[in-house]
Amino acid sequence: MKRFLLGCLLSSAITLPVAAALPEGHPAPDFQTQASLAGKSFTYSLQDALKKGPVVVYFYPSAYTGGCNIQAHTFAVNHDKFTAAGASIIGVSLDSIDRLNDFSADPEFCGGKVAVASDVEGNIAKSYDLTVREAAAGKKDSRGVEITHGFAERTTFIVTPDGKIAATLTGLKPAENVEKSLEIVQKLAAAKQSVK
């Protein structure tokens, strides 16, 4: 818990310039990559996930850094609410799958509830028109481990089952990003119910 509190007290040490991320209404680029849930790696497919309902695709700079720790924890705490709205969540970063196996199982952050995907080369992030910055020499994570990978900017896309982006969320604080994502998927669920 101390690490989580420390992460909360420190503002995210990684700040990135805002790019022109793909907008609402744009087709969401499909991707398949290695991901981790509860410490176990698996092959994640956005196309397969969309068959079950909307997907919250959230890009974040790095596991085990201040803002990303808060965001992952907030998604985990609200996981059941996203599920109740018929939505799934996938976090995407340039972390290795080994780092994500630790992060996805960590009870202080993903807590075995939120899957996180590895985009080592940053190609998925770039396909969503996000800025990817190279690793900064000597930068360490909240565990004191050196971060040797690049960073994608923090941006969340809500993708509907038809493969379109329903919302693009940028420039929000980590917890606000999660709250807004939940609000959007709940509205999508309500709209679907009203059509029935």
Z-matrix of the N, CA and C atoms (Angstrom, degrees):
N
C 1 1.460
C 2 1.528 1 110.55
N 3 1.350 2 115.34 1 -31.61
C 4 1.465 3 118.95 2 -179.76
C 5 1.518 4 111.09 3 -60.14
N 6 1.360 5 115.36 4 -40.47
C 7 1.468 6 118.33 5 179.83
C 8 1.523 7 110.70 6 -63.82
N 9 1.338 8 116.50 7 -38.66
C 10 1.469 9 119.96 8 179.68
C 11 1.524 10 110.26 9 -64.68
N 12 1.339 11 116.20 10 -45.41
C 13 1.463 12 120.05 11 179.90
C 14 1.520 13 111.02 12 -62.46
N 15 1.336 14 115.76 13 -40.52
C 16 1.459 15 119.59 14 178.07
C 17 1.521 16 110.03 15 -61.55
N 18 1.358 17 115.04 16 -42.10
C 19 1.463 18 119.53 17 178.39
C 20 1.507 19 112.02 18 -62.61
N 21 1.342 20 116.10 19 -35.80
C 22 1.466 21 120.50 20 179.19
C 23 1.518 22 111.07 21 -68.99
N 24 1.327 23 115.70 22 -37.42
C 25 1.455 24 119.64 23 -176.82
C 26 1.518 25 112.02 24 -72.74
N 27 1.315 26 114.57 25 -34.22
C 28 1.463 27 118.44 26 179.22
C 29 1.521 28 108.97 27 -85.83
N 30 1.298 29 117.09 28 131.10
C 31 1.460 30 117.46 29 174.09
C 32 1.517 31 106.29 30 -71.57
N 33 1.292 32 117.49 31 157.58
C 34 1.458 33 119.82 32 -177.33
C 35 1.521 34 110.08 33 -55.51
N 36 1.329 35 115.09 34 126.82
C 37 1.457 36 120.40 35 -177.40
C 38 1.522 37 111.65 36 -76.18
N 39 1.312 38 116.25 37 -9.71
C 40 1.453 39 120.07 38 -176.49
C 41 1.517 40 109.18 39 -111.07
N 42 1.319 41 116.32 40 113.40
C 43 1.457 42 119.83 41 176.48
C 44 1.521 43 107.79 42 -116.85
N 45 1.285 44 115.58 43 140.24
C 46 1.460 45 120.78 44 -176.49
C 47 1.519 46 110.25 45 -128.98
N 48 1.317 47 116.52 46 149.69
C 49 1.459 48 118.78 47 176.03
C 50 1.519 49 110.47 48 -68.05
N 51 1.313 50 116.46 49 148.05
C 52 1.460 51 120.45 50 -179.78
C 53 1.524 52 109.36 51 -84.81
N 54 1.324 53 115.88 52 128.37
C 55 1.464 54 120.77 53 178.74
C 56 1.514 55 108.86 54 -105.87
N 57 1.304 56 115.66 55 177.29
C 58 1.465 57 120.18 56 178.87
C 59 1.517 58 108.30 57 -85.81
N 60 1.323 59 116.59 58 83.33
C 61 1.460 60 121.61 59 179.20
C 62 1.527 61 109.67 60 -63.96
N 63 1.332 62 116.27 61 157.65
C 64 1.457 63 119.99 62 179.47
C 65 1.527 64 109.70 63 -56.38
N 66 1.333 65 117.60 64 135.07
C 67 1.467 66 121.33 65 -174.72
C 68 1.524 67 114.00 66 -87.73
N 69 1.305 68 114.19 67 170.21
C 70 1.465 69 122.65 68 174.37
C 71 1.528 70 109.16 69 -55.35
N 72 1.333 71 116.24 70 137.67
C 73 1.462 72 121.31 71 179.40
C 74 1.518 73 114.24 72 92.78
N 75 1.331 74 116.64 73 -17.06
C 76 1.464 75 121.09 74 -179.67
C 77 1.532 76 109.38 75 -77.10
N 78 1.345 77 118.18 76 144.78
C 79 1.470 78 119.18 77 173.87
C 80 1.525 79 109.94 78 -61.76
N 81 1.315 80 117.07 79 136.94
C 82 1.464 81 121.45 80 178.62
C 83 1.524 82 108.99 81 -83.20
N 84 1.323 83 118.41 82 124.70
C 85 1.465 84 119.61 83 177.97
C 86 1.529 85 110.86 84 -58.74
N 87 1.313 86 115.53 85 130.73
C 88 1.459 87 119.74 86 178.49
C 89 1.523 88 108.61 87 -74.52
N 90 1.324 89 116.74 88 151.97
C 91 1.464 90 120.01 89 175.10
C 92 1.522 91 110.50 90 -152.55
N 93 1.303 92 113.18 91 154.66
C 94 1.464 93 121.66 92 175.06
C 95 1.514 94 106.26 93 -136.75
N 96 1.335 95 117.67 94 131.42
C 97 1.460 96 120.67 95 -176.56
C 98 1.516 97 110.51 96 -160.56
N 99 1.316 98 116.18 97 173.09
C 100 1.459 99 120.78 98 175.98
C 101 1.532 100 108.95 99 -75.99
N 102 1.313 101 115.51 100 135.12
C 103 1.460 102 121.14 101 178.79
C 104 1.523 103 108.16 102 -135.51
N 105 1.321 104 115.44 103 173.10
C 106 1.461 105 120.06 104 -179.75
C 107 1.518 106 109.87 105 -138.16
N 108 1.321 107 115.28 106 141.05
C 109 1.455 108 122.43 107 173.86
C 110 1.523 109 107.49 108 -138.72
N 111 1.324 110 116.45 109 126.02
C 112 1.466 111 122.20 110 179.90
C 113 1.530 112 111.86 111 54.47
N 114 1.339 113 115.37 112 36.28
C 115 1.458 114 120.18 113 175.92
C 116 1.510 115 116.10 114 83.47
N 117 1.330 116 116.54 115 4.17
C 118 1.468 117 119.62 116 -178.59
C 119 1.525 118 109.96 117 -118.41
N 120 1.329 119 115.68 118 129.57
C 121 1.461 120 119.54 119 -178.21
C 122 1.531 121 111.18 120 -83.14
N 123 1.320 122 114.94 121 150.97
C 124 1.460 123 122.21 122 178.77
C 125 1.520 124 108.17 123 -156.23
N 126 1.317 125 116.92 124 167.86
C 127 1.460 126 120.98 125 177.97
C 128 1.522 127 108.32 126 -90.13
N 129 1.323 128 115.64 127 121.47
C 130 1.471 129 121.27 128 -179.07
C 131 1.519 130 109.32 129 -101.10
N 132 1.330 131 116.23 130 136.52
C 133 1.462 132 122.43 131 176.12
C 134 1.528 133 108.41 132 -127.30
N 135 1.319 134 116.70 133 120.41
C 136 1.467 135 119.77 134 177.41
C 137 1.515 136 110.10 135 -61.25
N 138 1.314 137 117.49 136 -42.32
C 139 1.464 138 121.50 137 -178.76
C 140 1.534 139 110.69 138 -57.81
N 141 1.320 140 116.58 139 -43.08
C 142 1.463 141 120.10 140 179.19
C 143 1.528 142 111.39 141 -66.80
N 144 1.328 143 116.63 142 -40.53
C 145 1.468 144 120.81 143 -179.73
C 146 1.522 145 111.17 144 -64.04
N 147 1.332 146 117.26 145 -36.77
C 148 1.462 147 121.26 146 -178.77
C 149 1.527 148 112.87 147 -67.98
N 150 1.319 149 117.32 148 -19.33
C 151 1.469 150 120.37 149 177.08
C 152 1.523 151 111.27 150 -66.48
N 153 1.342 152 115.95 151 -20.18
C 154 1.466 153 121.18 152 -177.49
C 155 1.526 154 112.99 153 -99.72
N 156 1.346 155 117.28 154 -11.06
C 157 1.460 156 120.20 155 -179.45
C 158 1.510 157 111.98 156 145.59
N 159 1.353 158 117.41 157 -175.67
C 160 1.461 159 121.12 158 179.77
C 161 1.527 160 111.76 159 -59.36
N 162 1.331 161 115.33 160 151.39
C 163 1.466 162 120.68 161 178.57
C 164 1.527 163 109.29 162 -124.84
N 165 1.320 164 115.11 163 131.48
C 166 1.460 165 121.96 164 172.96
C 167 1.530 166 105.81 165 -91.64
N 168 1.330 167 116.67 166 108.35
C 169 1.464 168 121.82 167 178.83
C 170 1.524 169 106.47 168 -101.82
N 171 1.328 170 115.38 169 106.88
C 172 1.466 171 116.98 170 -178.30
C 173 1.526 172 111.37 171 -113.50
N 174 1.312 173 114.37 172 124.03
C 175 1.462 174 121.91 173 177.41
C 176 1.522 175 108.13 174 -93.61
N 177 1.334 176 116.26 175 138.39
C 178 1.462 177 120.65 176 -179.06
C 179 1.533 178 108.21 177 -143.40
N 180 1.339 179 117.38 178 154.77
C 181 1.462 180 120.23 179 -174.28
C 182 1.534 181 115.87 180 -62.78
N 183 1.336 182 117.40 181 -49.97
C 184 1.466 183 118.53 182 -176.39
C 185 1.520 184 111.81 183 -165.92
N 186 1.320 185 115.60 184 141.69
C 187 1.464 186 120.59 185 171.27
C 188 1.523 187 108.73 186 -61.53
N 189 1.302 188 115.64 187 150.66
C 190 1.464 189 122.39 188 176.98
C 191 1.529 190 113.02 189 60.91
N 192 1.329 191 116.38 190 43.08
C 193 1.474 192 121.32 191 169.02
C 194 1.529 193 106.85 192 -131.91
N 195 1.317 194 116.38 193 156.70
C 196 1.464 195 122.48 194 -170.46
C 197 1.517 196 116.85 195 -42.30
N 198 1.315 197 117.00 196 -66.06
C 199 1.464 198 120.72 197 -176.55
C 200 1.511 199 112.97 198 -66.25
N 201 1.322 200 116.65 199 -36.24
C 202 1.467 201 120.60 200 -178.80
C 203 1.523 202 111.19 201 -69.88
N 204 1.331 203 116.09 202 -34.51
C 205 1.466 204 120.12 203 176.04
C 206 1.525 205 110.26 204 -63.39
N 207 1.328 206 115.65 205 -44.15
C 208 1.473 207 120.55 206 179.50
C 209 1.530 208 110.31 207 -63.48
N 210 1.335 209 116.36 208 -45.04
C 211 1.461 210 120.35 209 -177.73
C 212 1.529 211 111.26 210 -63.46
N 213 1.329 212 117.29 211 -46.54
C 214 1.466 213 120.47 212 179.89
C 215 1.523 214 110.69 213 -62.18
N 216 1.327 215 117.05 214 -42.79
C 217 1.467 216 121.26 215 179.47
C 218 1.531 217 110.75 216 -62.69
N 219 1.332 218 116.54 217 -41.98
C 220 1.459 219 120.95 218 -178.68
C 221 1.530 220 110.80 219 -67.60
N 222 1.330 221 117.41 220 -39.40
C 223 1.467 222 120.20 221 174.89
C 224 1.528 223 109.99 222 -62.37
N 225 1.334 224 117.19 223 -43.19
C 226 1.468 225 120.84 224 -178.63
C 227 1.522 226 111.50 225 -63.32
N 228 1.333 227 116.73 226 -43.46
C 229 1.467 228 121.43 227 -179.74
C 230 1.531 229 110.78 228 -62.51
N 231 1.336 230 116.32 229 -34.41
C 232 1.467 231 121.44 230 -177.41
C 233 1.525 232 113.28 231 -98.68
N 234 1.312 233 117.32 232 8.96
C 235 1.461 234 121.71 233 -174.77
C 236 1.528 235 112.90 234 -53.49
N 237 1.325 236 116.45 235 -44.50
C 238 1.473 237 119.72 236 -177.93
C 239 1.529 238 112.13 237 -63.73
N 240 1.324 239 117.25 238 -31.70
C 241 1.468 240 121.05 239 178.33
C 242 1.531 241 110.61 240 -69.57
N 243 1.332 242 116.37 241 -38.71
C 244 1.472 243 119.70 242 176.33
C 245 1.533 244 109.70 243 -65.10
N 246 1.336 245 115.83 244 -43.45
C 247 1.465 246 120.43 245 179.36
C 248 1.524 247 110.81 246 -61.63
N 249 1.334 248 116.51 247 -41.94
C 250 1.469 249 120.74 248 178.98
C 251 1.525 250 111.46 249 -61.74
N 252 1.332 251 116.92 250 -28.71
C 253 1.466 252 121.60 251 178.38
C 254 1.533 253 111.31 252 -86.84
N 255 1.337 254 116.28 253 3.48
C 256 1.460 255 120.55 254 177.19
C 257 1.511 256 114.75 255 82.33
N 258 1.344 257 117.34 256 11.24
C 259 1.464 258 121.21 257 -176.03
C 260 1.525 259 112.09 258 -106.21
N 261 1.322 260 115.43 259 150.88
C 262 1.457 261 121.18 260 172.80
C 263 1.527 262 108.76 261 -113.66
N 264 1.320 263 115.96 262 165.77
C 265 1.468 264 122.29 263 -175.31
C 266 1.521 265 109.04 264 -127.04
N 267 1.324 266 116.53 265 136.97
C 268 1.466 267 121.15 266 170.61
C 269 1.528 268 108.44 267 -137.65
N 270 1.310 269 115.94 268 123.12
C 271 1.458 270 120.84 269 174.55
C 272 1.518 271 108.34 270 -90.66
N 273 1.324 272 117.07 271 145.13
C 274 1.464 273 121.19 272 -179.15
C 275 1.525 274 109.06 273 -132.31
N 276 1.334 275 115.92 274 129.45
C 277 1.466 276 121.20 275 176.75
C 278 1.526 277 108.74 276 -147.10
N 279 1.322 278 115.87 277 176.04
C 280 1.457 279 120.67 278 179.07
C 281 1.530 280 111.76 279 -89.84
N 282 1.329 281 116.39 280 11.27
C 283 1.463 282 120.49 281 176.49
C 284 1.524 283 110.78 282 -64.12
N 285 1.326 284 116.40 283 152.20
C 286 1.468 285 121.11 284 173.16
C 287 1.520 286 108.94 285 -71.58
N 288 1.311 287 116.26 286 161.06
C 289 1.463 288 119.84 287 179.69
C 290 1.527 289 110.76 288 -65.28
N 291 1.324 290 117.70 289 -30.03
C 292 1.467 291 120.51 290 178.10
C 293 1.530 292 110.91 291 -64.12
N 294 1.331 293 116.88 292 -44.85
C 295 1.479 294 120.07 293 176.91
C 296 1.532 295 110.15 294 -62.96
N 297 1.328 296 115.93 295 -39.32
C 298 1.467 297 119.43 296 -178.38
C 299 1.528 298 112.39 297 -71.38
N 300 1.323 299 117.51 298 -29.92
C 301 1.462 300 119.10 299 175.00
C 302 1.526 301 110.14 300 -60.61
N 303 1.327 302 115.98 301 -41.18
C 304 1.473 303 120.05 302 177.15
C 305 1.527 304 110.74 303 -67.33
N 306 1.317 305 116.23 304 -47.86
C 307 1.466 306 122.23 305 -175.38
C 308 1.520 307 111.47 306 -63.92
N 309 1.333 308 117.07 307 -42.09
C 310 1.468 309 120.49 308 -176.19
C 311 1.524 310 112.23 309 -67.64
N 312 1.329 311 116.59 310 -26.66
C 313 1.462 312 120.59 311 -179.12
C 314 1.523 313 112.47 312 -92.60
N 315 1.336 314 117.45 313 -16.70
C 316 1.462 315 121.41 314 -174.44
C 317 1.526 316 110.50 315 -63.13
N 318 1.337 317 117.72 316 119.56
C 319 1.471 318 120.24 317 -177.20
C 320 1.528 319 114.28 318 -64.28
N 321 1.324 320 116.94 319 -17.80
C 322 1.465 321 119.92 320 179.33
C 323 1.525 322 112.53 321 -83.12
N 324 1.326 323 117.20 322 -15.31
C 325 1.461 324 120.30 323 -174.79
C 326 1.532 325 111.24 324 -124.41
N 327 1.316 326 119.42 325 -96.97
C 328 1.473 327 120.52 326 -179.05
C 329 1.523 328 111.91 327 -70.63
N 330 1.310 329 116.95 328 -27.44
C 331 1.456 330 122.07 329 173.57
C 332 1.518 331 115.37 330 57.05
N 333 1.330 332 117.37 331 27.43
C 334 1.450 333 120.07 332 179.75
C 335 1.517 334 114.10 333 72.79
N 336 1.338 335 117.12 334 8.92
C 337 1.467 336 120.79 335 -177.89
C 338 1.526 337 113.43 336 -108.32
N 339 1.318 338 116.89 337 -29.11
C 340 1.462 339 121.33 338 -175.23
C 341 1.529 340 109.94 339 -111.89
N 342 1.329 341 116.04 340 126.48
C 343 1.461 342 120.91 341 176.93
C 344 1.526 343 109.65 342 -81.13
N 345 1.324 344 115.51 343 143.08
C 346 1.464 345 121.29 344 178.67
C 347 1.524 346 108.95 345 -130.51
N 348 1.328 347 115.82 346 136.10
C 349 1.461 348 121.95 347 -173.33
C 350 1.515 349 112.03 348 -110.62
N 351 1.331 350 114.79 349 147.59
C 352 1.460 351 122.07 350 -178.41
C 353 1.531 352 110.89 351 -95.92
N 354 1.323 353 114.59 352 124.83
C 355 1.475 354 122.95 353 179.08
C 356 1.527 355 106.90 354 -125.34
N 357 1.334 356 116.10 355 61.72
C 358 1.461 357 122.72 356 -169.12
C 359 1.522 358 113.70 357 -51.28
N 360 1.308 359 117.74 358 -41.56
C 361 1.467 360 120.93 359 -177.89
C 362 1.527 361 112.76 360 -87.18
N 363 1.335 362 117.00 361 -8.78
C 364 1.461 363 120.60 362 -179.31
C 365 1.520 364 113.62 363 79.53
N 366 1.325 365 117.18 364 11.84
C 367 1.469 366 119.97 365 -176.30
C 368 1.523 367 112.86 366 -68.72
N 369 1.328 368 117.11 367 -35.14
C 370 1.471 369 119.46 368 178.48
C 371 1.523 370 109.04 369 -66.99
N 372 1.332 371 115.98 370 -47.32
C 373 1.472 372 120.19 371 179.17
C 374 1.527 373 110.70 372 -57.97
N 375 1.315 374 116.67 373 -44.30
C 376 1.470 375 120.38 374 -179.74
C 377 1.520 376 111.72 375 -64.15
N 378 1.350 377 116.89 376 -33.77
C 379 1.467 378 119.45 377 -179.95
C 380 1.528 379 111.41 378 -66.77
N 381 1.346 380 116.45 379 -21.09
C 382 1.465 381 122.00 380 175.97
C 383 1.537 382 111.27 381 -95.39
N 384 1.328 383 116.05 382 14.09
C 385 1.470 384 124.16 383 179.86
C 386 1.527 385 112.70 384 60.87
N 387 1.329 386 116.40 385 37.85
C 388 1.455 387 120.32 386 177.18
C 389 1.522 388 110.77 387 -98.31
N 390 1.313 389 115.58 388 149.74
C 391 1.450 390 121.42 389 176.35
C 392 1.522 391 109.38 390 -74.24
N 393 1.317 392 116.65 391 133.63
C 394 1.461 393 122.22 392 174.82
C 395 1.520 394 107.41 393 -120.12
N 396 1.327 395 115.08 394 124.63
C 397 1.469 396 120.31 395 -178.72
C 398 1.525 397 109.71 396 -107.76
N 399 1.327 398 115.88 397 144.63
C 400 1.465 399 120.85 398 179.58
C 401 1.525 400 111.06 399 -67.00
N 402 1.320 401 115.48 400 159.64
C 403 1.466 402 121.36 401 177.95
C 404 1.524 403 109.98 402 -60.57
N 405 1.318 404 115.34 403 143.70
C 406 1.466 405 121.22 404 177.08
C 407 1.524 406 108.02 405 -99.32
N 408 1.316 407 116.47 406 124.72
C 409 1.461 408 120.91 407 -177.36
C 410 1.526 409 111.08 408 -58.09
N 411 1.319 410 115.50 409 132.89
C 412 1.461 411 120.91 410 175.35
C 413 1.512 412 115.93 411 83.74
N 414 1.330 413 118.28 412 -4.49
C 415 1.473 414 119.90 413 -179.46
C 416 1.522 415 109.48 414 -72.53
N 417 1.344 416 116.64 415 132.99
C 418 1.463 417 121.22 416 -178.16
C 419 1.518 418 111.00 417 -118.32
N 420 1.332 419 115.46 418 153.29
C 421 1.452 420 119.98 419 179.04
C 422 1.525 421 110.82 420 -86.00
N 423 1.324 422 116.92 421 -176.43
C 424 1.470 423 120.81 422 -175.23
C 425 1.529 424 112.82 423 -69.54
N 426 1.332 425 116.75 424 -8.33
C 427 1.468 426 120.94 425 175.08
C 428 1.522 427 111.80 426 -96.39
N 429 1.347 428 115.72 427 -4.56
C 430 1.460 429 119.81 428 -177.22
C 431 1.512 430 113.33 429 88.33
N 432 1.343 431 117.18 430 9.33
C 433 1.465 432 122.32 431 179.81
C 434 1.526 433 108.97 432 -91.48
N 435 1.336 434 115.87 433 134.78
C 436 1.465 435 119.40 434 -179.44
C 437 1.527 436 110.74 435 -64.44
N 438 1.338 437 115.79 436 137.85
C 439 1.461 438 122.15 437 177.50
C 440 1.523 439 107.73 438 -94.95
N 441 1.318 440 116.29 439 116.72
C 442 1.464 441 120.02 440 -175.05
C 443 1.530 442 112.91 441 -107.43
N 444 1.335 443 116.69 442 3.99
C 445 1.466 444 119.33 443 -178.47
C 446 1.532 445 111.01 444 -108.20
N 447 1.325 446 115.58 445 167.70
C 448 1.460 447 120.94 446 178.01
C 449 1.519 448 111.70 447 -77.88
N 450 1.333 449 115.53 448 177.44
C 451 1.458 450 121.45 449 -175.29
C 452 1.524 451 111.38 450 -128.13
N 453 1.324 452 116.43 451 131.76
C 454 1.463 453 121.58 452 172.00
C 455 1.520 454 107.57 453 -94.77
N 456 1.324 455 116.96 454 150.84
C 457 1.460 456 119.57 455 179.61
C 458 1.527 457 110.69 456 -71.24
N 459 1.339 458 115.68 457 150.77
C 460 1.462 459 120.77 458 -178.95
C 461 1.527 460 109.71 459 -74.62
N 462 1.315 461 116.20 460 110.37
C 463 1.470 462 122.77 461 179.49
C 464 1.520 463 108.40 462 -149.75
N 465 1.311 464 116.02 463 139.54
C 466 1.462 465 120.91 464 179.33
C 467 1.525 466 110.07 465 -118.86
N 468 1.326 467 114.47 466 137.39
C 469 1.467 468 121.77 467 177.06
C 470 1.523 469 108.25 468 -118.33
N 471 1.320 470 116.31 469 131.58
C 472 1.455 471 120.87 470 172.13
C 473 1.523 472 105.75 471 -98.53
N 474 1.329 473 116.05 472 116.90
C 475 1.458 474 121.30 473 -175.61
C 476 1.530 475 109.30 474 -110.92
N 477 1.320 476 116.40 475 127.74
C 478 1.471 477 121.78 476 -179.52
C 479 1.529 478 110.24 477 -87.36
N 480 1.331 479 117.47 478 161.23
C 481 1.470 480 120.47 479 -176.36
C 482 1.528 481 115.31 480 -55.91
N 483 1.324 482 117.81 481 -21.01
C 484 1.467 483 119.97 482 177.36
C 485 1.531 484 111.85 483 -81.50
N 486 1.337 485 116.33 484 4.83
C 487 1.459 486 120.47 485 176.89
C 488 1.508 487 115.05 486 83.21
N 489 1.334 488 117.75 487 11.09
C 490 1.464 489 121.30 488 -179.78
C 491 1.541 490 110.49 489 -100.30
N 492 1.312 491 114.92 490 151.40
C 493 1.465 492 120.58 491 176.82
C 494 1.523 493 108.74 492 -82.37
N 495 1.325 494 116.36 493 117.02
C 496 1.470 495 121.38 494 179.67
C 497 1.520 496 110.99 495 -84.59
N 498 1.340 497 116.99 496 -26.62
C 499 1.464 498 120.98 497 179.54
C 500 1.518 499 109.70 498 -160.06
N 501 1.340 500 114.90 499 146.90
C 502 1.461 501 122.39 500 174.55
C 503 1.516 502 106.96 501 -122.92
N 504 1.320 503 116.98 502 121.24
C 505 1.463 504 121.90 503 -176.28
C 506 1.526 505 110.31 504 -112.79
N 507 1.330 506 115.28 505 114.99
C 508 1.464 507 120.77 506 177.71
C 509 1.528 508 109.07 507 -132.01
N 510 1.320 509 115.30 508 162.43
C 511 1.462 510 120.58 509 174.22
C 512 1.516 511 115.11 510 69.39
N 513 1.330 512 118.15 511 17.40
C 514 1.460 513 120.97 512 179.11
C 515 1.522 514 110.11 513 -105.08
N 516 1.319 515 116.61 514 152.26
C 517 1.457 516 120.27 515 173.54
C 518 1.521 517 107.60 516 -66.25
N 519 1.337 518 118.20 517 154.54
C 520 1.471 519 120.90 518 -174.95
C 521 1.523 520 115.21 519 -50.98
N 522 1.320 521 118.24 520 -49.43
C 523 1.473 522 120.20 521 -178.32
C 524 1.523 523 110.99 522 -68.05
N 525 1.332 524 117.15 523 -37.31
C 526 1.470 525 120.86 524 178.23
C 527 1.526 526 110.74 525 -65.02
N 528 1.328 527 115.82 526 -35.73
C 529 1.457 528 121.26 527 178.12
C 530 1.527 529 109.71 528 -59.10
N 531 1.331 530 116.45 529 -44.40
C 532 1.466 531 121.26 530 179.79
C 533 1.526 532 110.66 531 -66.50
N 534 1.333 533 116.34 532 -44.97
C 535 1.472 534 120.85 533 -179.08
C 536 1.521 535 111.25 534 -60.26
N 537 1.331 536 116.68 535 -43.69
C 538 1.464 537 120.88 536 179.59
C 539 1.528 538 110.60 537 -67.05
N 540 1.332 539 116.83 538 -38.74
C 541 1.469 540 120.65 539 177.70
C 542 1.518 541 110.37 540 -60.65
N 543 1.332 542 116.05 541 -44.23
C 544 1.462 543 120.42 542 -179.97
C 545 1.522 544 110.80 543 -63.87
N 546 1.316 545 116.62 544 -42.40
C 547 1.471 546 121.37 545 179.02
C 548 1.533 547 110.09 546 -58.49
N 549 1.324 548 116.93 547 -42.12
C 550 1.466 549 120.98 548 -177.78
C 551 1.528 550 110.96 549 -68.70
N 552 1.330 551 118.33 550 -45.35
C 553 1.470 552 118.77 551 -178.30
C 554 1.527 553 110.74 552 -68.64
N 555 1.323 554 117.16 553 -30.99
C 556 1.476 555 119.25 554 176.12
C 557 1.525 556 110.73 555 -67.75
N 558 1.324 557 117.09 556 -36.50
C 559 1.479 558 120.23 557 177.13
C 560 1.523 559 110.15 558 -68.41
N 561 1.329 560 117.15 559 -38.15
C 562 1.466 561 120.46 560 176.84
C 563 1.528 562 110.19 561 -62.44
N 564 1.331 563 116.33 562 -41.67
C 565 1.462 564 120.70 563 -179.98
C 566 1.530 565 110.89 564 -65.92
N 567 1.338 566 116.65 565 -40.50
C 568 1.454 567 121.10 566 179.22
C 569 1.524 568 110.68 567 -65.33
N 570 1.333 569 116.47 568 -40.82
C 571 1.465 570 120.87 569 179.13
C 572 1.525 571 110.95 570 -64.78
N 573 1.322 572 116.24 571 -37.80
C 574 1.468 573 120.30 572 178.43
C 575 1.525 574 110.70 573 -65.52
N 576 1.332 575 116.15 574 -40.14
C 577 1.475 576 120.97 575 179.67
C 578 1.521 577 111.29 576 -65.81
N 579 1.336 578 116.60 577 -37.13
C 580 1.461 579 119.83 578 -176.85
C 581 1.523 580 112.04 579 -70.83
N 582 1.340 581 116.10 580 -22.13
C 583 1.458 582 120.66 581 179.43
C 584 1.523 583 110.97 582 -78.36
N 585 1.343 584 116.01 583 -27.82
C 586 1.473 585 119.96 584 -178.33
C 587 1.512 586 112.31 585 -68.36
